Amino acid sequence: MTAKMKKIEVEEKLIFITSVNDEDYICLTDMVREEEGSDHIRNWMRNRNTVEFLGLWEQLYNPNFKTVEFDTFKKQAGLNSFNLTPKKWTEHTHAIGILSKRGRYGGTYAHKDIAFEFGAWISPMFKLLLIKEFQRLKEIESNQFNLEWDVKRILSKANYTIHTDAIKKHVIPEL
């Protein structure tokens, strides 16, 4: 994961976002901090609908996804004896949608599509607020990019005139 961390606030919870291969991953651990976070994530991952969603997402976006292992998890999902952790999921299926990170800013991160699904599991209101804050962050980033691009364009235009005038004056002989 890159060191560039962004953050949003949803229901007074500070949620970190990181970029992996130009894709946004949202910290699920932050979404349920102070609420037995890792237990919430494991309970969500035990759900049959969650396992099916994760498997479908991986099949769409991950050419190295191990579907045979996914089928095993899918058959067991929902049983009382079934337990699934993010680490177990990624190790057995080579999943890329969920990542675990240790140390500073550590926790379980999920691709934004998966994080929104997790947000819905927390509550419909939480999901809506999460999406709203994420979109606000993307809008701010987009505006900053446009401003940076505009400044570079103006500087290039000014430099072009300076350079062409210098070439005319010093390089091209007068006839």
Salt bridges, closest charged atoms under 4 A:
GLU23 OE1 - HIS111 NE2 2.86
ASP24 OD1 - LYS6 NZ 2.94
ASP24 OD2 - LYS138 NZ 2.75
ASP30 OD1 - ARG33 NH2 2.42
GLU35 OE2 - LYS13 NZ 2.41
GLU35 OE1 - HIS40 NE2 3.99
ASP39 OD1 - ARG42 NH2 2.42
GLU52 OE2 - ARG48 NE 3.65
ASP113 OD2 - HIS111 ND1 3.54
GLU133 OE1 - ARG136 NH2 2.89
GLU141 OE2 - LYS6 NZ 3.43
GLU141 OE1 - LYS138 NZ 2.73
GLU148 OE2 - LYS152 NZ 3.23
ASP150 OD1 - ARG153 NH1 2.81
